[in-house]
Amino acid sequence: MTHSAQSITRFTRFSHHALRWLPVLATLAMAAAPGTADAAGRLGAYNGTWTTVFATTRGNCSSGYSVPFTVNGNRVSSAGGGRVSGSINRGGAVAVQVSVGASRASGGGRLAGNSGAGSWSGIITGDRCSGTWQATRS
């Protein structure tokens, strides 16, 4: 048998063995990697309107400001009361930027279920301040 004929014979034997394992490998790959519907479901777990109340822990800014925001998929946007933009990941970690008039702040934290919490910092009516925030989904 020539060298090329031996190579073809080996390849044919290998291909038959590999094909027997193909359904098993495909099943394992599907179990290990989440499908698109599953991934979209986890992102959608935070969808809705959230009300955030800000508390000041450092600086001369009043506490109790409330800003509503909307989560849709991995995007955070304003639901009225100022400009809100940001993102949220599948684990609930959120990063946002908020501006109301001349005041601007950025913050981060985590949403879980129907509540969330985190910290913020920014310039509110000319004063540099920072603090915490708490959110609830309506």
C-alpha positions as CSV (number, residue, x, y, z in Angstrom):
1,M,0.0,0.0,0.0
2,T,1.3,3.4,-0.9
3,H,1.9,6.1,1.7
4,S,-1.1,8.1,0.5
5,A,-3.3,5.0,0.6
6,Q,-2.3,4.4,4.2
7,S,-3.1,8.0,5.1
8,I,-6.5,7.7,3.6
9,T,-7.2,4.4,5.5
10,R,-6.1,6.0,8.8
11,F,-8.2,9.1,8.2
12,T,-11.3,6.9,7.3
13,R,-10.9,4.9,10.6
14,F,-10.4,8.1,12.6
15,S,-13.5,9.8,10.9
16,H,-15.7,6.8,11.8
17,H,-14.6,6.9,15.4
18,A,-14.9,10.6,15.6
19,L,-18.4,10.6,14.1
20,R,-19.6,8.2,16.8
21,W,-18.7,10.8,19.5
22,L,-20.2,13.7,17.6
23,P,-23.7,13.5,19.3
24,V,-22.1,13.2,22.7
25,L,-19.8,16.2,22.2
26,A,-22.7,18.3,20.8
27,T,-24.8,17.5,23.9
28,L,-22.0,18.4,26.2
29,A,-21.3,21.7,24.4
30,M,-25.0,22.7,24.6
31,A,-25.1,21.9,28.3
32,A,-21.9,23.9,29.0
33,A,-22.8,27.0,27.0
34,P,-26.1,28.9,27.7
35,G,-28.4,29.5,24.8
36,T,-29.4,32.9,23.7
37,A,-32.9,32.6,25.2
38,D,-31.3,31.7,28.6
39,A,-28.9,34.6,28.4
40,A,-31.6,37.1,27.4
41,G,-33.8,35.8,30.3
42,R,-31.1,36.6,32.8
43,L,-30.6,40.1,31.5
44,G,-34.3,40.6,31.4
45,A,-34.5,39.7,35.1
46,Y,-33.8,43.4,36.0
47,N,-36.2,45.0,33.4
48,G,-38.6,47.6,34.8
49,T,-38.7,50.9,36.4
50,W,-36.6,51.5,39.5
51,T,-36.7,54.4,42.0
52,T,-33.4,55.4,43.5
53,V,-32.9,57.4,46.7
54,F,-29.6,59.1,47.2
55,A,-28.0,59.7,50.7
56,T,-25.0,62.0,51.2
57,T,-22.2,60.7,53.4
58,R,-19.5,63.2,52.5
59,G,-19.9,66.8,51.4
60,N,-22.4,69.6,51.8
61,C,-25.2,68.1,49.7
62,S,-28.7,67.4,50.8
63,S,-29.9,63.8,51.0
64,G,-33.1,62.2,49.9
65,Y,-33.0,63.0,46.2
66,S,-35.0,60.5,44.2
67,V,-34.3,59.7,40.5
68,P,-36.3,57.0,38.6
69,F,-34.6,54.9,35.9
70,T,-35.5,52.1,33.6
71,V,-33.7,48.9,32.9
72,N,-34.2,47.2,29.6
73,G,-31.8,44.3,28.8
74,N,-28.3,45.6,29.7
75,R,-29.2,49.3,29.3
76,V,-30.1,51.8,32.0
77,S,-31.9,54.9,31.0
78,S,-34.0,57.8,32.4
79,A,-37.6,57.3,33.5
80,G,-38.0,61.0,34.2
81,G,-36.5,63.4,36.7
82,G,-33.1,63.9,35.0
83,R,-30.8,62.2,32.5
84,V,-29.7,58.7,33.4
85,S,-27.5,56.4,31.3
86,G,-25.6,53.3,32.1
87,S,-25.4,49.6,31.9
88,I,-26.1,46.4,33.9
89,N,-24.5,43.0,33.5
90,R,-26.1,39.5,34.0
91,G,-24.9,39.4,37.6
92,G,-26.7,42.7,38.5
93,A,-23.7,44.9,38.6
94,V,-24.8,48.4,37.5
95,A,-22.8,51.5,36.5
96,V,-24.7,54.8,35.9
97,Q,-24.3,58.5,35.2
98,V,-27.0,60.9,36.4
99,S,-27.4,64.6,35.6
100,V,-30.1,66.9,36.8
101,G,-29.6,70.5,35.7
102,A,-26.0,71.5,36.6
103,S,-25.6,68.6,39.0
104,R,-23.8,65.5,37.8
105,A,-23.0,62.2,39.5
106,S,-21.8,58.7,38.7
107,G,-22.3,55.6,40.7
108,G,-22.1,51.8,40.8
109,G,-23.6,49.0,42.8
110,R,-25.7,45.9,42.4
111,L,-29.4,45.1,41.8
112,A,-30.9,41.8,43.0
113,G,-34.5,40.8,43.0
114,N,-36.5,44.0,43.5
115,S,-33.9,46.1,45.3
116,G,-30.4,47.3,45.0
117,A,-27.7,49.5,46.6
118,G,-24.4,51.1,45.9
119,S,-22.3,54.3,46.1
120,W,-22.1,57.5,44.1
121,S,-20.0,60.6,43.8
122,G,-20.3,63.8,41.9
123,I,-20.9,67.6,42.0
124,I,-24.3,68.6,43.2
125,T,-25.2,72.3,42.9
126,G,-21.5,73.1,42.9
127,D,-20.4,71.0,45.9
128,R,-18.3,67.8,45.6
129,C,-20.2,65.1,47.4
130,S,-20.5,61.3,47.7
131,G,-22.7,58.8,49.4
132,T,-24.9,55.8,49.0
133,W,-28.0,54.9,47.0
134,Q,-30.8,52.4,47.4
135,A,-33.2,51.4,44.7
136,T,-36.5,49.5,44.6
137,R,-38.3,48.2,41.5
138,S,-41.9,49.4,41.1
